[in-house]
Amino acid sequence: MIATKVKEGYKLESPTIDGVFVVKMTLNDTGEESIEICSGRAGVCFPVQKLEPGTIEKAVGPKRWRFFQKLKKEGVDRMFLDPQKDGRRAPATRSW
């Protein structure tokens, strides 16, 4: 999952395993959450839908969410949140 700082907050993007779809979730600075699902092959996106507060946190899981929040607080504007195993920290990248 790639998290990128955007004008209104953070966009978290994750392609499906086969790359047919890309799920884009946005967490606005105001706390609003939304989701957009795009098809890479067809080149179309379904309309953006609002999400209930806390949906993104549930979707990414508690470990990645805590790590995302930590990096967000540090001001990191682009990060890679990898699934975690055995309590290891997920790697992150910084934009300089």
C-alpha positions as CSV (number, residue, x, y, z in Angstrom):
1,M,0.0,0.0,0.0
2,I,1.3,3.4,-1.0
3,A,0.3,6.4,1.1
4,T,0.9,9.9,-0.4
5,K,0.3,13.3,1.0
6,V,-2.2,15.2,-1.2
7,K,-3.7,18.7,-1.0
8,E,-6.6,17.6,1.2
9,G,-4.9,14.9,3.3
10,Y,-3.5,11.5,2.5
11,K,-4.4,9.1,-0.4
12,L,-3.8,5.4,0.3
13,E,-3.6,3.3,-2.9
14,S,-3.5,-0.5,-3.2
15,P,-3.7,-2.5,-6.4
16,T,-5.4,-5.9,-6.4
17,I,-3.2,-8.9,-6.7
18,D,-3.7,-9.3,-10.4
19,G,-3.6,-5.5,-11.0
20,V,-7.1,-5.3,-12.6
21,F,-8.3,-2.8,-10.0
22,V,-6.7,-0.1,-7.8
23,V,-8.4,0.9,-4.6
24,K,-7.8,4.5,-3.6
25,M,-8.8,5.6,-0.2
26,T,-8.5,9.2,0.9
27,L,-8.3,10.5,4.5
28,N,-8.9,14.2,4.5
29,D,-7.4,16.5,7.1
30,T,-11.0,17.1,8.3
31,G,-11.3,13.4,9.1
32,E,-13.6,12.6,6.1
33,E,-12.9,9.3,4.4
34,S,-13.7,8.3,0.8
35,I,-12.9,5.4,-1.6
36,E,-12.5,5.3,-5.4
37,I,-12.1,2.0,-7.3
38,C,-10.4,2.2,-10.7
39,S,-9.9,-0.4,-13.4
40,G,-6.5,-0.2,-14.9
41,R,-7.4,-2.3,-17.9
42,A,-10.6,-0.5,-18.8
43,G,-9.2,3.0,-17.8
44,V,-12.3,3.9,-15.8
45,C,-13.1,4.7,-12.2
46,F,-16.3,4.2,-10.3
47,P,-17.6,7.3,-8.6
48,V,-16.0,8.3,-5.3
49,Q,-18.0,7.1,-2.3
50,K,-17.9,8.4,1.2
51,L,-16.9,6.0,3.9
52,E,-17.9,5.8,7.6
53,P,-15.2,7.3,9.9
54,G,-12.7,4.6,10.9
55,T,-13.2,2.5,7.7
56,I,-9.7,3.1,6.4
57,E,-8.2,2.2,9.8
58,K,-10.0,-1.1,9.7
59,A,-9.0,-1.8,6.1
60,V,-5.3,-1.3,6.6
61,G,-5.2,-3.1,10.0
62,P,-4.0,-2.0,13.4
63,K,-0.2,-2.3,12.9
64,R,-0.1,-0.5,9.5
65,W,-2.5,2.1,10.8
66,R,-0.2,2.9,13.9
67,F,2.8,3.0,11.6
68,F,1.0,5.3,9.1
69,Q,0.0,7.6,12.0
70,K,3.5,7.8,13.3
71,L,5.0,8.7,9.9
72,K,2.2,11.2,9.2
73,K,3.0,12.9,12.5
74,E,6.7,13.0,11.5
75,G,5.6,14.8,8.3
76,V,6.5,12.0,5.8
77,D,4.7,12.8,2.6
78,R,5.1,9.4,0.7
79,M,5.4,6.0,2.4
80,F,5.1,2.3,1.6
81,L,3.1,0.4,4.1
82,D,3.9,-3.3,3.8
83,P,1.9,-6.1,5.4
84,Q,3.6,-7.0,8.6
85,K,4.6,-10.4,9.8
86,D,5.9,-11.5,13.2
87,G,5.8,-7.9,14.6
88,R,8.4,-6.5,12.2
89,R,8.2,-2.8,11.3
90,A,7.0,-2.0,7.8
91,P,9.5,-0.1,5.7
92,A,8.8,3.4,4.6
93,T,10.2,5.8,2.1
94,R,10.6,9.5,2.5
95,S,10.4,12.1,-0.3
96,W,13.2,14.6,0.0
